């Protein structure tokens, strides 16, 4: 999951913390593949973030 945000605030940080728990729980449960998430505050960095996640995913296999 990739989220694009314009600003970072307390609500967004809380949302990311909840997403981290959800991703860990789903990944630990198994049977659904592996989930990953990240946030981009500069849309021009989207490609870099996706490549980073793909690389990390490949390293986890």
Helices and strands as residue ranges (DSSP letters): E 2-4, H 10-29, E 38-40, G 43-45, H 46-60
